[in-house]
Amino acid sequence: MITLKSQCYKSCNVANWCITVLFMLILLGGCASFFLEKKEETPASLMQEGLKLMDDGRYKSATEIFQKIRDRYPYSKFAIDSELKIADSLFETESYEESYNAYNEFERLHPRNPNIPYVVYQKGMCYFEQVSTIDRDQLSTLRAKEEFDRLIKKYPHSQYDYSARRKIRKCYISMIEHELYVGRFYYKMEKYSAAKCRFKYVINNYPDIGQYHVALEYLNKCNNKLNTGEEPQVSWWHKLIHPFTD
């Protein structure tokens, strides 16, 4: 009888001990979750997490973190920084159109922010990274040059001035090479008037960065062909079908 009571007593103690341990584990787990949640909801800790994700190359996840800061804490001192980091993260993922829009929105909302020179430079880079080969349309090249020009004129002493000037030179080279490519194409097709216009455009509208001699050479060739009447006569039917070729 005594043994049975003793065993029952021990069993109760074990059960109580197990319940106590389980309760403590639940309590500790709840406290840990509480503190982790509180840490996660701190703008500073979120910013730190987002920057760490960027350093690790996890730009999509970083964008989500910065978006969370902007949405949950719009009046935090980290909110403006998160807007800029969203644009940076999009740029790193080569989402250049979205990145440009994000930089543009940042400049519109915060025109006096000290990061604006960087923002303008990055807007130029969004176009610059989309510059295609010389046989393609050069609209992105032109847009990039316009942003770099604006940076130099508005912020001539920024740390991005030198890099912007180098990028402008590359833009000029790309646009000039495109015009020369089209001009040589017209020349090869014996459309000497159209080719002449292209080579004259290079000379009259772009600085001489090493391509003038090519343009002048072909310009003289076009003039010689035209003076000797070697350009094929275009029929009225061809002009009707292709009114803008010449």
C-alpha atoms as one frame of an Amber mdcrd trajectory, in Angstrom:
protein
   0.000   0.000   0.000   2.770   2.367   0.988   4.690   1.447  -2.145   1.688
   2.170  -4.328   1.188   5.567  -2.711   4.851   6.320  -3.097   4.769   5.446
  -6.760   1.686   7.587  -7.284   3.399  10.466  -5.513   6.503  10.118  -7.673
   4.370   9.930 -10.806   2.599  13.127  -9.808   5.914  14.838  -9.204   7.222
  13.745 -12.612   4.018  14.921 -14.284   4.184  18.255 -12.497   7.832  18.626
 -13.422   7.073  17.888 -17.076   4.236  20.384 -17.080   6.462  23.005 -15.478
   9.231  22.428 -18.031   6.750  22.540 -20.902   5.267  25.765 -19.553   8.721
  27.315 -19.244   9.623  26.301 -22.773   6.415  27.817 -24.097   7.019  30.951
 -22.067  10.615  31.263 -23.212   9.606  30.596 -26.814   6.970  33.274 -26.566
   9.444  35.744 -25.101  11.981  34.930 -27.823   9.341  35.413 -30.493   8.306
  38.657 -28.873  11.820  40.042 -28.838  12.567  38.839 -32.349   9.372  40.422
 -33.570  10.217  43.650 -31.796  13.689  43.578 -33.326  12.293  42.904 -36.786
   9.892  45.818 -36.492  12.631  48.308 -35.650  13.438  50.515 -38.685  17.141
  50.515 -37.803  17.337  46.734 -37.614  15.371  46.396 -40.846  17.745  48.780
 -42.573  20.703  46.788 -41.284  19.109  43.593 -42.543  18.407  45.121 -45.968
  21.979  46.355 -46.328  23.289  42.934 -45.348  21.099  41.344 -48.018  22.486
  43.782 -50.589  26.041  42.927 -49.585  25.172  39.262 -50.097  23.753  40.006
 -53.553  20.175  39.168 -52.524  18.741  42.315 -54.064  15.161  41.137 -54.443
  14.921  40.289 -50.745  16.638  43.564 -49.899  14.061  45.460 -51.941  11.273
  43.829 -49.946  12.901  44.884 -46.668  13.368  48.485 -47.799   9.780  48.529
 -49.049   8.661  47.356 -45.606  10.507  50.254 -43.970   8.925  52.761 -46.326
   5.424  51.368 -45.849   5.489  50.745 -42.079   7.626  53.657 -40.962   7.064
  56.523 -43.455   8.123  59.132 -40.883  11.257  57.334 -39.770  14.656  58.798
 -40.594  15.312  55.540 -42.449  12.322  55.957 -44.784  14.092  58.283 -47.226
  17.203  56.108 -47.244  15.041  53.076 -47.949  13.575  54.792 -51.036  17.066
  55.299 -52.418  18.096  51.749 -51.583  15.064  50.406 -53.430  16.286  52.189
 -56.560  19.810  50.845 -56.010  18.563  47.294 -55.566  16.507  47.496 -58.744
  19.549  48.820 -60.601  21.658  45.899 -59.417  19.074  43.441 -60.769  19.263
  45.215 -64.153  15.643  46.384 -63.830  16.746  49.659 -65.376  13.364  51.092
 -66.260  11.981  50.459 -62.776  15.195  51.704 -61.241  15.091  54.914 -63.284
  11.507  55.534 -62.189  12.505  55.010 -58.547  15.441  57.429 -58.835  13.245
  59.919 -60.658  10.592  59.718 -57.937  13.256  60.198 -55.282  14.530  63.335
 -57.018  10.988  64.679 -57.370  10.134  64.110 -53.700  13.490  65.136 -52.221
  15.047  67.746 -54.559  17.334  69.133 -51.829  18.568  65.816 -50.524  22.400
  65.655 -50.461  22.266  62.414 -52.488  20.695  64.106 -55.528  23.996  64.305
 -57.516  24.323  60.541 -57.072  20.680  60.077 -58.068  21.129  62.063 -61.298
  24.274  60.080 -62.094  22.420  56.812 -61.540  19.576  57.983 -63.766  22.158
  58.424 -66.492  23.584  54.993 -65.743  20.142  53.401 -66.113  20.175  54.538
 -69.747  23.903  53.994 -70.222  23.605  50.317 -69.302  21.028  49.941 -72.066
  23.221  51.389 -74.822  23.119  48.982 -77.725  25.473  48.274 -80.633  26.118
  50.956 -83.256  23.736  49.331 -85.731  20.826  49.898 -83.318  18.837  52.940
 -82.314  20.825  55.232 -80.011  17.965  56.751 -78.013  19.254  55.281 -74.745
  22.682  56.729 -75.524  21.183  60.177 -76.052  19.125  59.968 -72.845  22.188
  58.899 -70.872  24.190  61.817 -72.242  21.404  64.249 -71.316  21.386  63.066
 -67.699  25.197  63.255 -67.443  25.140  66.733 -69.007  22.563  67.846 -66.457
  24.686  66.491 -63.626  27.772  68.383 -64.797  25.912  71.652 -65.309  23.927
  71.544 -62.072  26.507  69.910 -59.800  29.883  70.726 -61.400  31.892  69.941
 -58.265  30.268  66.657 -57.304  32.308  63.503 -56.895  30.560  62.095 -59.974
  31.668  64.874 -62.320  34.741  63.099 -63.706  32.974  59.791 -64.248  30.049
  61.560 -65.935  32.414  63.316 -68.357  33.995  59.999 -69.318  30.560  58.497
 -69.871  29.590  61.464 -72.074  32.632  60.821 -74.254  31.590  57.178 -74.645
  28.073  58.305 -75.526  29.428  60.604 -78.220  31.568  57.815 -79.652  28.576
  55.480 -79.799  26.321  58.067 -81.478  28.996  59.082 -83.969  29.787  55.494
 -84.853  26.086  54.914 -85.422  25.866  57.845 -87.856  28.984  56.663 -89.681
  27.572  53.136 -89.844  24.341  54.381 -91.416  26.263  56.709 -93.735  28.493
  53.916 -94.981  25.426  51.735 -95.476  23.804  54.394 -97.692  27.079  54.854
 -99.563  27.317  51.130-100.208  23.726  51.195-101.498  24.773  54.067-103.824
  22.457  56.516-102.059  25.088  59.226-102.035  22.821  62.133-101.098  21.519
  60.317 -98.020  25.036  59.231 -97.091  26.317  62.795 -97.495  23.682  64.055
 -95.060  24.818  61.594 -92.447  28.493  62.490 -92.738  27.726  66.221 -92.675
  25.588  65.666 -89.574  28.557  64.083 -87.783  30.801  67.051 -88.587  28.221
  69.717 -87.738  26.723  68.215 -84.583  29.385  66.229 -82.783  32.789  67.163
 -81.348  35.870  65.755 -83.024  36.927  62.772 -80.940  38.783  60.968 -83.692
  36.060  60.279 -86.254  36.132  63.499 -88.266  38.659  62.147 -90.738  36.345
  59.231 -91.562  33.360  61.543 -92.036  35.396  63.953 -94.203  36.767  61.121
 -96.314  33.306  59.757 -97.076  31.897  63.241 -97.534  34.437  63.883-100.287
  33.625  60.514-101.845  29.924  61.365-101.848  30.591  64.751-103.439  32.706
  63.159-106.135  29.990  60.604-106.893  27.316  63.280-107.011  29.409  65.641
-109.150  30.032  62.935-111.688  26.348  62.005-111.686  26.985  58.469-110.508
  24.055  58.360-108.102  21.347  56.136-109.609  18.173  57.942-110.598  15.278
  56.995-108.361  12.034  56.303-110.143   8.772  57.988-109.157   7.460  54.539
-108.196  10.348  53.963-105.742   9.779  57.382-104.183   6.094  56.614-103.780
   6.835  53.357-101.942   9.829  54.655 -99.946   9.202  58.407 -99.492  11.703
  58.823 -96.619  14.684  56.826 -97.788  16.531  59.766 -99.281
